[in-house]
Amino acid sequence: MNGLAILIPVALLLGLSGIGAFFWAAKSGQFDDLDGAAMRILIDDEDKPDTRE
Amino acid sequence: MNAPAAARRPEPLTTSTFAVEGMRCAGCIAKIEHGLAADNDIATARVNFTTRQVRVAHLSEIDPEAIAERIRALGFEAHEAQNERPAGFTDESRKLVLALAVAGFAAMNVMLLSVSVWSGADGATRGMFHWISALIALPAAAYSGQTFFKSAWSALKRGRTNMDVPISIGVVLALALSVYETATGGIHAYFDGALMLLFFLLGGRFLDSVMRQKAQDGITALLRRLPNDALVLGKDGTTSRRAIDELAPNMKLLVAAGERIAADGVVLSGESDVDRSLVTGESDAEPVVEGSEVLAGTINLSAPLTVKITGVGNDTTIAEIARLMESAGQGKSRYTRIADRAARLYAPAVHSLALLTFAGWMIAGMGLHASITTAIAVLIITCPCALGLAVPISQVVVTGAMMRKGIMVKDGSGLERLARADAAIFDKTGTITIGRPLVTAGMPEDATERAALLALARTSNHPASRAIVCTLGDSIDAAEASALQEVPGKGVCGIVAGRKAMLGRPDWVGSSGHDGSGTSFRLGDGPVHHIVTEDQPRPDTVAALARMQRLGIGCTMISGDAADPVARLADRLGIEGRARMRPEDKVAAIRALEESGHHVLMVGDGLNDGPALRAASVSMAPSSATDVGRQAADIVFLGDGLAPVPMAIAAARRTMAVVKQNFAMAVIYNLFAVPLAMAGFVTPLIAAAAMSGSSLIVVANALRLRGAAR
């Protein structure tokens, strides 16, 4: 019973934080261009700063 | 990588959005973004591939039209979008997906607690678990059930019922009963059932809304097909550029060769050819002389014209077509989706059964509490999950299959209407045919002549010249030609290697025995070549039409073209053809068919087909269509062939068959479940198992449609 008293709130909190993350992602436009996101991985980035020393 | 590069300068920036056509791959995205951002007056450019739009942040002093021009220079058709469509997820889908997430999270957690209760927790533990369930379920249901509650409430206010009414009543009653049970220390709570119901149904709704927006493409503004400004000839002989909304009747316009005409009018001086295909669907350029009428949106091909304006803005033919389109959309709005028709039967049946159960148990003397409990169990177990999922899941699976074949369905009701179609009307130019003339006969064989011909054809915008250039292509180099000039309404002539070369109307070039149609070519005093150009049917037209016949659909071809070419093509394809159809004639033809009890499928591409596409029960357009055509159609198909049309019909019919099977399964399931519930045998555990079971069966059956697009 003591274990439950801790574990149930913890489980709910974890779930809630997951939902919160999902809400944030949807609201901040992460899903606005899914087809484009799939394509963008193929674009060669030429304007990336050269990090080699 | 995904973050737009930081603005390079602190000046105030304006954001404009452009609809871009012709993006196909990652290379296109990179080309546009890098191409635009390379300019100093543009800070960032961000492509949204899903909506085919580009958002550009630029210095406020550059005109958006100039940016559109730059995008065109990169090789993509672009025009400024008037209002940016909310990208990817529309507001509706976004709300639904968030509600779905909440319902899913709550249903899972409550289910875990419920499992503990079912496996034997009792006393204080059970009480606590029920309270925790209530704590999760009530806010979650309040949030994620909004869609249903709102729609049910508005239906009830108008004294009607829809699918959402039984859902809302079931959910609210189940929650209320569960809270009461929890408070009085009862053993059965239905929190999990209520949430699961919401979760499954939201899943169906979400799939439905995603499907609706998936095939929506670029933004259309009909009147954006007109130029933004025009060159006006003032009374004192000076010319000035005026914005299109400043034009008024009786003004004089100067229209250069190759320019789109900005208003309806009458030609005052000049001779030229006009490409009217956008408005009338005619593929052949029409010669105009002094006194001819010209229409806004058509293109002046060969020589400058002075035009006296007779109609501007809302008085133009193009605006008339827009109004016709608005009024033609009535037939579609009258269609009721199959799910709603099912709901009309379902809701009263379920509610009367629940009421009957309650009354029966009261009469049997079981007491108020037991009677209400049983009645609510009936409401829950006749869960409309399967009904709510049956249609969307089938349609989502099949639209996925069709999309892989290059057929994009804009919304589910389009599929339902397509399955009922029993007559098809095809537009000719651009739908049955490719939409641009190709050379079919009469090209000179001699290399010198061919080189001279290419030199002449390259200088003109006339469709026939373009077809000749297309045919000769890269096979030869053009000859050196001098003194090239275009004689309006006649053709092109020039001097090639000291000999006069002429390309144009047969009577002008000097051939006889031709009826003035087609194009003749002559080099020096050599033979006259009569070059025949024709708009060719798409390669698989015959096979596609044959398959339409096998599906039991009678086909007709209608066209704005002259009677002769229409009759020739109709004979060749073995279908009925009607010529000289204006947009309103097309609508009338469709209305006549619809009134005689047919469900018409209209396949068309042009602006002139827009009203007809809207008037028919269901409509398809090739992706090469004008954006008006694509916007007006329910279904858009890619590729060069007509095969997608019968394929879509076959797939739609199979979908409806599966939907009906799913309904039948839901009914059979209820036939078993309802008597059990009415007898009072149903516990929350049985309800949960039965509900998920029926939904799974429906989904599994719908997955059989994965290969339906054949």
Boltz contact constraints between the chains, C-beta under 6 A:
constraints:
  - contact:
      token1: [A, 15]
      token2: [B, 105]
      max_distance: 6.0
  - contact:
      token1: [A, 19]
      token2: [B, 101]
      max_distance: 6.0
  - contact:
      token1: [A, 19]
      token2: [B, 105]
      max_distance: 6.0
  - contact:
      token1: [A, 22]
      token2: [B, 101]
      max_distance: 6.0
  - contact:
      token1: [A, 26]
      token2: [B, 94]
      max_distance: 6.0
  - contact:
      token1: [A, 31]
      token2: [B, 88]
      max_distance: 6.0
  - contact:
      token1: [A, 31]
      token2: [B, 89]
      max_distance: 6.0
  - contact:
      token1: [A, 32]
      token2: [B, 87]
      max_distance: 6.0
  - contact:
      token1: [A, 32]
      token2: [B, 88]
      max_distance: 6.0
  - contact:
      token1: [A, 33]
      token2: [B, 48]
      max_distance: 6.0
  - contact:
      token1: [A, 33]
      token2: [B, 49]
      max_distance: 6.0
  - contact:
      token1: [A, 33]
      token2: [B, 50]
      max_distance: 6.0
  - contact:
      token1: [A, 33]
      token2: [B, 88]
      max_distance: 6.0
  - contact:
      token1: [A, 35]
      token2: [B, 49]
      max_distance: 6.0
  - contact:
      token1: [A, 35]
      token2: [B, 50]
      max_distance: 6.0
  - contact:
      token1: [A, 36]
      token2: [B, 49]
      max_distance: 6.0
  - contact:
      token1: [A, 39]
      token2: [B, 26]
      max_distance: 6.0
  - contact:
      token1: [A, 39]
      token2: [B, 29]
      max_distance: 6.0
  - contact:
      token1: [A, 39]
      token2: [B, 49]
      max_distance: 6.0
  - contact:
      token1: [A, 42]
      token2: [B, 26]
      max_distance: 6.0
  - contact:
      token1: [A, 43]
      token2: [B, 26]
      max_distance: 6.0
  - contact:
      token1: [A, 43]
      token2: [B, 30]
      max_distance: 6.0
  - contact:
      token1: [A, 45]
      token2: [B, 1]
      max_distance: 6.0
